[in-house]
Amino acid sequence: MATTNPNTTSGPVWDWSAGHGPVTGALSATTGALALATTGAATGMPPSWALAVGAAGAIGHTVSTLRERLSARTVALRASSWLLGAGWTTWAMASGPLTWTAIGSLAVLGVGIGTAARSTSLYEDARELELIALADRQVAAELSAERRTLAAEWVERIQRVSGVTITVLAIEKWPTATGFTIDAELPGATTYDQIAKDSARLSADARLPHGCTVAATPGIHQGRVLIDVSTVNVLAGEIPYPADYSPLSLHTGLPWGVRSDGRDVPVYLREQCALVVGPTGSGKTNFSHTVLAGFARATDILTWVIDLNAGSAGLPWVRPALDGDGNPNSETRPGIDWLASTPEEAELMLDTALRVGKHRKVVYQDLMAKADTDLLPVSAQIPQIMILVDEGAEILASNDPKMRKLAGKILEVIRLLRAMGIRTVLTALGATGAVLGNLMIRREAKARVCLTGGEVEGMDLSKVFPGSRGLKPEQAPYKGAGFIGTPESAPGLFKSWRITPRQIADIVHATSALHPRLDEPSAKAAGPAYARRWDTTRTAWMRTTIPADERPADRSAGPAPARPGGLSLSALRGAPSHAAPATDEDALAARFMAQIDAEFGTTEEPAPEPEGRPGLNLNAFRNGQKEGAAQQAALDVLLAAGAEGTGASAIARALAEEHGTSRQTVVGWLKEWAEEGIAVRIGTGTKTRYVHHRHHSGGPAES
């Protein structure tokens, strides 16, 4: 027995729920009338019945058409179709429906109904479009009326306050519903700054809320002006840093906050340095973390931080990635690539940056020629190095010899390494001439931020944003609020996001995989100073902070509970009534040593030396120190060699001048390191070389 697949179909598929068109409607009406007339004539049905049915259909369709608010043309078509069809059926039932006269007249009737239906359908479509357009025009007219009122108000206000009669060309409402922008044409030789200088007076005349301003900026040409009017104060409250940690790029801009209109402020730092000014309490530290958050999310930026105030600006970005020993763990990379907290480490960092930049100028000549540019093509493979120097402007203005040396290196980095992708972000406590007096800073740091926090003393905005008028610290009296100006946008009000330590830790973990690594030629030029930046000897200061669960208890709350098996240090302060008398020092010391032995398992006392044994050989101690320094230097050379590795002869030559180490000694060290897994031996005979385990990719090695 054959079976058929119910899912397969053949032939046309009819959609019986679909409505009739002009053709199918006329065909349905004519075939229905013919069938009714034929049946009625054969059965002797009274013809008046057909006429009554047609009249009822005409009345029903007229009512439904009126409810749908269709045109009179459609009402007439539907009613006449029913009446004509009923009239033909009544006549055909009386005279015979199967004559050529009856069939021909029915065909003519069907064609007429179909043609009229098609014409009416087109008319209804056009009428519907016209109604929609009319509604749009009404809405536009209402909006235009509102805009005309607004335009007239501001034309009168600007003429009265600034003495300038503008012609408003357009008004754009901001999508954030926090204000609007007026595009206006200026009269004659008037310039936009004649309005900009009266920003505060215009704001007062418009009775704007505190924190809302009127800012005039250049228009599409010098005879036009854009006037931004903010009507909602977005600067007053805290704005959390967005929970979106998606990848960013140096080339597409890094967000640093929001404007007074609620839009993000993108900053482009491929060629520009940045200057951030803010007194204590203005939110400058929080803003620095916002900057570092943008750097951490960028796939083509490596961040170095110099903070001589115990490294506090960079520590929150390092500690979430440190293991229990204070070393970067293998699962999470720090949010910044290098942190310097002392002048010595900062000098090392800046020297490394200079070496990297100068080496890039040589090794990437072919790449720049291929790209037909004099700027190094920065990417995830060749990342830009951004150096944030906390209170760096103060370093430049300091008279301390160490600071002056650092200042010289900072200025050298700024002056020489723009094309090679090394830029700086400097912060300062005040907008004063002493801070901003350096021509190099004023010329190169074109992305500028001034956080006022309501502070007026030392906040000379004309020095931070020369040529900009109408900017006053009183306009941003809130923490984290201030002014920002970039080469792409005129100086104006903005608000920094609020970023918390917990969110910083989240960003460190979320962006760990995004951080690029220093390109191989740059890493080789950076040398051991960069390769060993996370060694425990150089990061020991990061581990001196006390974890929250190990902080000392509040003494005022009473004595701490006894620690099982711990040392009874009260024995040193004084013994209780049942203990040995405090005057018995030997007994007290014996009891204390016994507790130490029980707790830590100390070793046995060494046997007394035989009489006549010679004294200490301090020369041997000095020789051991010297050999240890030479061995450490050899290990640094091996690490700096990278994945290519090096040999005993090359290491011996590198140590000859300072340590005088022989090749045979180096060979012994390399063998020990290979046995301990510190180094990997590759090749044999004269082609033998050693690679530090950090750079070994797991290829074949010789034991």
C-alpha angles and dihedrals in degrees: 000000000000119000128205128214108241090208094062120085134184130200128010120335115219122215102212092183093062120101125246123266126207094278100039091043093054092044091050092049096049096044090046092051092048092049092048094047093048093047093045093050092049094049098039096246114176108255092223090072091066090051091051091051091050092050091051091050092050092051093047095049091046091056094046092047092052090050090054088053093233123160126279088248090063092046091052093047095051095044094045092048091057094045095046091047092049092047093052091048092051091049094045093050089054099043102028126276098222099065122109090243093055095045093045094049090049091053091050089049092051094050090049093050092048093049093047091047092052092049092048092049092055090047092052092050092051091046091051092051090048091052091050091049090048091052090048090049090051091051090045090049090052091048091045090051090053091047092047090053091048092046093050090049094053095041088057093044096050091046091051098043103033102022091235122126108210131187112225112222100175143351120211121196112217116246089231090060090231099115146319143254125233117209107201141168119234123225120249115316095346115135129212094247090069085071095035093061090059095053095120093045092050091049091052093046090052090049091232118179118261110280093030118109146181110234123186118201134171117284131215089299136004093274093058132072134197114213115196113200116188114200101176122058106231092167099071104075133046117274111204118227107262115265089225108108096173119147120281133192134218089230097054096047136261118248114237102174141303133295122233087265091060096253122131118255111229118201124200115208105169091111102006132084119211135226123202118192124188136140124230111294096021095106097257095138091050089049090051088057089051089054091049090049090058091048091049091054093049116099094205103047132087112196125215120183130200114193116159090187094088091293091281094151093059105031096083088057094050107039098064088061098047122100125220091282093053095253125125106264125227096245102052127035121209117263089240128044100221135009126196121190101168133057089244094054091043091053089049090051094049092047088052091050090052092050091048093048095048092046091051090055089063106034097045099050092107092048093051091046090052091050090044093230139114091217119085107250099244115208142141087282093050104028127195116244114227114194114199111198112193110218087357093151088061089053089056091051096044124111094204110118093230092048092047089054090051091046091055091053092047091053090047091054091049093047101044111029108054095106092045095058103256115126137162140225112204125191128202137186098226143021096236135136092251090059099038097035095100111101092208092058093047092049101043104031097072095149102077135179127187117188108194105173086195092302113143102173111094093002103120099166092184088069094050094042107025114196095021116118133196096034113132130170089230089069090069107041094154131095111260092019125113143107132305130190131178135173087260098049135032119247113278145146119296141164126226119226119248111242122186130206091249091053090049089056090049091051091049091054095040095049099039092106093047097063114106123220125236110270115256098250090050092046090052090051090047090059128182093331089069099032093056097040091116097046113132091241090061098039099041090108089063090063097053094087116101116242115237093248092053100049115125115265121250106268091206090066092069134262117333117249117266115270112227111246093356128137117279097225090172085083087073093051097046138308126254121245095272095048129088115285115274090233091066096086095172093054091045092051091047092053091049093050090049090056091049091051092049093048103040105018098234120202125257120274112266117252115260114269116251117255116264095034109146119249128258118305100224091176088065089053091052091048090051091051091050093049091048091053091049091049091051090049090051090052090051090053090050092050093047091053089074125196093336092064127199142237139244094261093053092049092048091052090050091053099039098090099045104027106015091222116172124231091243091058091051090050089056092050092049092052091051092049091049091052092047093048095245091115134026120221116221125187131000139253117003090350094061115130135166128224125197111246091241091064099038111109096199098266125144116307134185118233 
